[in-house]
């Protein structure tokens, strides 16, 4: 199954490690530090032109390549899409 994050970004559900609310989790120093390091490593990709509300951490099976997607839909919306 695939999850549409916005614009033309679609990811496989089996690659998803976690879906997080950006407003809540960005209050944590560790989360801000993680996102900053991921951005410096070139692992962050934006799936929106608007202000993102969530981020999705993925790791490709086999290669171990990690990617962080910034998305417009709220984390709850993305979870509901996966449950369908």
C-alpha angles and dihedrals in degrees: 000000000000134000122216110217099179141288105021097328116122124165134187115255092224090061094056116109096174147342115219138187106240096208095053100038096042088068087073117087091217093054093048089049092049093050091046092052092046090052092049089051091052093245097123121095125180118223093186142052090208130071107296119237098188144018131215123208114209136180121192113233112242099014098051090218109158124211134178118209122199110211138188099219117084117256091250091055092052092049091051090051089055093050093057 
